[in-house]
Amino acid sequence: MPLASFISQFWQDQLVAHDRQGLFLVLAGFIASFAFIRMSTRLMRSPRVPWWPGSVVSEGGLHVHHLTFGICFMVAFGALGFALFDESPWFEICATLFGIGAGLTIDEFALWVYLDDVYWSREGRSSIDAAVIAVAAMLLALVGTNPFDVDTTTAADTIVSLVLSAVLLAVVLVCCAKQRLLHAAVGLFVLPVAIYGASRIGKPGSPFARRFYGKRKPVKQAKAEDRFRADRRTERLKEAFRDAVGGTPTDVYEENLAEREVAGHEAAER
């Protein structure tokens, strides 16, 4: 079959030939597990799907978050993957299971940052951002982009490569300080993206803004607050994407649910 032939050729020529099959399977497992667990949690809180299994809760009432299973998967199959590096298909199986564990863990990224159950709060939206950044970084690595490819042909080439690597790290760190994390992740592989992110205004609550804006430069602080207003078109698009992927925060969800119930009662009365 043409499809089977294409998949086989892609696997051999694009992945195995470049030793990228492990990363590809990590990425595939990551996307699959993140998509499944996010769908599962959204169904779990929906009153329309009461039959969907709920959270894992112990007899004592302890809620076992799915990042716990994700961490266990990453530790177990990450270690096994190193041990079985040259043994197929065990290495590929470990890579896939490691990716599944990473997807489960990143889905609750906000919980291990805030050390609180903020899954459905606005702070919990950072899990969606973290997943997008992780996928972008893995995709760039998968296509063969190497941010620290040092040319050692001559001493001059080595020095130039090391200087460029230092510049890359510097602008990536500036992006992180400005909380432009997607620019930082992509820029780690593509230098112009990092330079662009580092040259742009930082987010108003970022470490960079706290150090260099605020009372020192109130005009810059005002510009940052205006640039990242929630009603700006770019911010609305980001929120719409987060809603589509991760679901709405609890306050918005409950408000929408109440509106639908009112609309349903009005329709029934007619």
C-alpha positions in Angstrom: 0.0 0.0 0.0 1.2 3.5 -0.8 0.7 4.8 2.7 2.5 1.9 4.3 5.4 2.4 1.8 5.5 6.1 2.6 5.6 5.5 6.4 8.3 2.8 6.0 10.4 5.1 3.8 10.0 8.0 6.1 10.9 5.9 9.1 14.1 4.5 7.5 15.3 7.5 5.5 14.3 10.4 7.7 14.5 9.0 11.2 16.6 5.8 11.5 19.2 7.1 9.0 19.8 10.1 11.3 19.2 8.4 14.6 16.1 10.5 15.3 13.6 7.7 15.8 13.8 8.0 19.5 13.0 11.7 19.6 10.2 11.2 17.1 8.6 8.6 19.3 9.0 10.8 22.4 7.3 13.6 20.5 4.5 11.3 19.3 3.9 9.9 22.8 4.0 13.4 24.3 1.4 14.8 22.0 -0.8 11.7 22.3 -0.8 11.6 26.1 -1.2 15.4 26.5 -4.2 15.4 24.1 -5.8 12.4 25.8 -5.4 13.5 29.4 -6.5 17.1 28.5 -9.6 15.6 26.8 -10.2 13.3 29.7 -10.1 16.1 32.3 -12.4 18.3 30.2 -14.9 15.4 29.9 -14.5 14.8 33.6 -15.9 18.1 34.7 -18.6 18.2 32.0 -22.1 17.4 33.4 -23.0 16.1 29.9 -20.6 13.1 30.4 -21.4 11.8 33.9 -20.2 8.3 32.9 -16.6 9.4 32.2 -14.2 8.0 34.9 -13.1 10.5 37.5 -9.9 11.3 39.2 -7.8 8.7 41.0 -8.6 9.2 44.7 -7.3 7.0 47.5 -9.6 5.5 50.2 -8.3 8.3 52.5 -9.4 11.0 50.1 -6.0 11.7 48.6 -6.2 12.9 45.0 -3.4 11.4 43.0 -2.6 13.8 40.2 -1.7 12.3 36.8 1.7 14.1 36.9 2.6 11.5 39.5 2.2 8.7 37.0 4.0 10.9 34.4 7.1 11.3 36.6 7.1 7.6 37.3 7.0 6.8 33.6 9.8 9.3 32.9 12.1 8.0 35.6 11.5 4.3 34.8 11.5 4.3 31.0 14.1 7.1 30.7 16.5 4.9 32.7 15.5 1.8 30.7 15.9 3.7 27.5 19.5 4.5 28.3 20.1 0.9 29.3 18.5 -0.5 26.2 19.8 2.1 23.8 21.0 -0.3 21.1 18.3 -2.9 21.5 15.3 -2.6 19.2 12.3 -2.6 19.7 12.8 -2.0 23.4 14.5 1.3 23.0 11.6 2.5 20.8 9.1 1.3 23.3 10.9 3.1 26.2 11.1 6.3 24.1 7.3 6.2 23.5 6.5 5.5 27.1 8.9 8.3 28.2 7.0 10.7 25.9 3.7 9.6 27.4 5.0 10.3 30.8 6.3 13.7 29.7 2.9 14.6 28.3 1.2 13.7 31.6 3.7 15.7 33.6 3.6 18.8 31.4 -0.2 18.8 31.5 0.1 19.7 35.1 3.1 22.0 34.7 1.3 24.8 36.6 0.8 22.6 39.6 4.5 21.9 40.1 5.3 25.6 39.5 2.7 27.0 41.9 2.7 24.0 44.3 -1.1 24.2 44.3 -4.0 22.7 42.4 -4.4 25.5 39.9 -5.3 23.2 37.0 -8.5 25.0 36.1 -7.5 28.5 37.2 -6.0 31.2 35.1 -2.6 30.3 36.5 -3.1 26.8 35.2 -3.0 28.2 31.6 0.8 28.1 31.8 0.5 24.3 31.3 -0.8 24.9 27.8 2.1 27.4 27.1 4.6 24.9 28.4 3.3 22.1 26.2 3.4 24.3 23.1 7.0 25.3 23.9 8.0 21.7 24.5 6.5 20.6 21.2 8.2 23.4 19.3 11.6 22.6 20.8 11.2 18.9 20.0 10.1 19.6 16.5 13.1 21.8 15.9 15.5 19.2 17.3 13.7 16.6 15.2 14.4 18.4 11.9 18.1 18.5 12.8 18.6 22.0 14.1 21.6 22.1 16.4 22.1 25.3 18.4 25.6 24.4 19.6 27.2 22.9 16.5 30.8 24.0 17.1 33.1 24.0 14.0 36.5 22.7 15.0 38.1 22.8 11.5 40.4 25.6 12.5 41.1 27.6 15.7 39.4 30.6 14.2 36.3 28.6 13.3 36.2 27.2 16.9 36.4 30.7 18.4 33.7 32.1 16.1 31.4 29.1 16.9 32.0 29.6 20.7 31.3 33.3 20.4 28.0 32.7 18.5 27.0 30.1 21.1 27.6 32.6 23.9 25.6 35.3 22.0 22.8 32.8 21.5 22.7 31.9 25.2 22.7 35.6 26.2 19.8 36.6 24.0 17.8 33.4 25.0 18.3 34.4 28.7 17.1 37.9 27.9 14.0 36.4 26.3 13.4 34.3 29.4 13.9 37.3 31.7 11.2 39.1 29.6 9.0 36.1 29.9 9.0 35.6 26.1 9.4 31.9 26.6 8.3 30.7 23.1 10.8 33.1 21.6 13.4 31.6 23.9 12.6 28.0 23.1 12.5 28.5 19.3 15.4 31.0 19.4 17.6 28.4 21.1 17.6 26.7 17.7 17.0 29.7 15.4 19.2 32.7 16.5 17.1 35.4 14.6 14.0 34.5 16.6 15.9 34.9 19.9 17.3 38.2 18.8 13.8 39.3 17.9 12.3 38.2 21.2 15.1 39.9 23.2 14.6 43.2 21.3 10.9 43.3 22.0 9.2 44.8 25.1 9.1 42.5 28.1 5.9 41.4 29.9 5.0 43.9 32.7 5.4 41.4 35.5 8.6 39.8 34.2 11.9 39.9 36.0 13.3 42.2 33.3 10.4 44.6 33.7 10.8 44.6 37.5 14.5 45.4 37.2 14.5 47.9 34.3 10.9 49.3 33.9 8.6 50.3 36.8 9.6 53.5 38.5 12.9 53.6 36.6 11.2 53.8 33.3 7.5 54.5 33.7 7.0 55.0 30.0 8.4 51.5 29.3 6.2 50.0 32.1 3.1 51.7 30.6 4.1 50.4 27.1 4.5 46.9 28.5 1.1 47.0 30.2 -0.6 48.3 27.1 1.1 45.7 24.9 -0.1 42.8 27.0 -3.6 44.0 27.8 -6.1 41.2 27.8 -8.3 43.0 25.2 -5.5 43.3 22.7 -6.1 41.2 19.5 -3.0 39.1 19.9 -3.8 38.3 23.5 -7.4 37.4 22.6 -6.1 35.0 20.0 -3.8 33.4 22.5 -6.6 33.0 25.0 -8.8 31.5 22.3 -6.1 29.0 21.5 -5.7 28.1 25.2 -9.5 27.7 25.5 -9.6 25.4 22.5 -6.7 23.2 23.7 -7.1 23.3 27.4 -10.6 24.4 28.2 -11.8 27.6 29.9 -10.9 28.5 33.5 -13.4 27.6 36.2 -15.0 31.1 36.5 -15.6 31.4 32.7 -16.8 27.7 32.5 -19.3 28.1 35.3 -20.6 31.3 33.8 -21.1 29.7 30.4 -22.7 26.7 32.0 -25.2 28.9 33.9 -26.0 30.8 30.7 -26.7 27.6 28.9 -29.0 26.4 31.7 -30.9 29.6 31.7 -31.2 29.5 27.9 -32.4 25.9 28.2 -35.1 26.8 30.8 -36.3 29.7 28.6 -36.5 27.4 25.6 -38.5 24.8 27.6 -41.0 27.4 28.8 -41.7 28.5 25.3 
